[in-house]
Amino acid sequence: MSEKKSIIKDRSFLFAKRIIKLYQYITDSKKEYVISKQLLRSGTAVGALVREAQNAESRPDFIHKLGIAQKEM
């Protein structure tokens, strides 16, 4: 069975990759660690929350979990 393409999943993955590159830039060139770590945690959490929403038990649960992911952005 082929998996259906998910735009949200793909975009959240690309977003996480950009966040990781930004984190590396900030820590390497600006030597800033506190805010950059929070940025890294929040930016990569979006993808995890989207994947969790895909496994929701109901439509309201799906909407609630995507709402949490949106707050991280």
C-alpha positions as CSV (number, residue, x, y, z in Angstrom):
1,M,0.0,0.0,0.0
2,S,1.5,3.3,-1.0
3,E,1.7,6.2,1.5
4,K,-0.3,9.3,0.7
5,K,1.9,12.4,0.2
6,S,1.6,14.9,3.1
7,I,2.4,18.6,2.4
8,I,2.4,19.4,6.1
9,K,4.8,16.6,6.9
10,D,7.1,17.6,4.0
11,R,7.1,21.3,4.9
12,S,7.6,20.6,8.6
13,F,10.7,18.5,7.7
14,L,12.1,21.2,5.5
15,F,11.4,23.7,8.3
16,A,13.3,21.6,10.8
17,K,16.3,21.4,8.4
18,R,16.4,25.2,8.1
19,I,16.1,25.6,11.9
20,I,19.1,23.2,12.4
21,K,21.1,25.2,9.8
22,L,20.2,28.5,11.6
23,Y,21.1,27.0,15.0
24,Q,24.5,25.9,13.6
25,Y,25.1,29.4,12.2
26,I,24.1,31.1,15.4
27,T,26.3,28.9,17.7
28,D,29.3,28.9,15.3
29,S,29.4,32.5,14.3
30,K,27.6,34.4,17.0
31,K,28.6,32.2,19.9
32,E,25.0,32.4,21.3
33,Y,23.8,29.2,23.0
34,V,20.7,29.9,25.3
35,I,18.2,31.2,22.8
36,S,19.6,29.1,20.0
37,K,18.9,25.9,22.0
38,Q,15.3,27.0,22.5
39,L,15.0,27.8,18.8
40,L,16.3,24.3,18.0
41,R,13.9,22.6,20.4
42,S,10.8,24.5,19.2
43,G,11.7,24.4,15.5
44,T,12.2,20.6,15.4
45,A,9.2,19.9,17.7
46,V,6.8,21.0,14.9
47,G,7.6,18.0,12.8
48,A,7.2,15.6,15.7
49,L,3.8,17.2,16.6
50,V,2.6,16.9,13.0
51,R,3.5,13.2,13.0
52,E,1.7,12.8,16.3
53,A,-1.4,14.5,14.8
54,Q,-1.4,12.0,11.9
55,N,-2.0,9.3,14.5
56,A,-4.8,11.1,16.2
57,E,-7.7,9.0,17.6
58,S,-10.4,11.3,16.2
59,R,-10.9,14.4,14.1
60,P,-11.1,16.7,17.1
61,D,-7.9,15.1,18.5
62,F,-6.2,15.7,15.1
63,I,-7.2,19.4,15.1
64,H,-6.1,19.9,18.7
65,K,-2.6,18.3,18.0
66,L,-2.1,20.4,14.9
67,G,-3.1,23.5,16.9
68,I,-0.3,22.7,19.3
69,A,2.2,22.4,16.4
70,Q,1.0,25.7,15.1
71,K,1.8,27.4,18.4
72,E,5.4,26.2,18.2
73,M,6.0,28.1,14.9
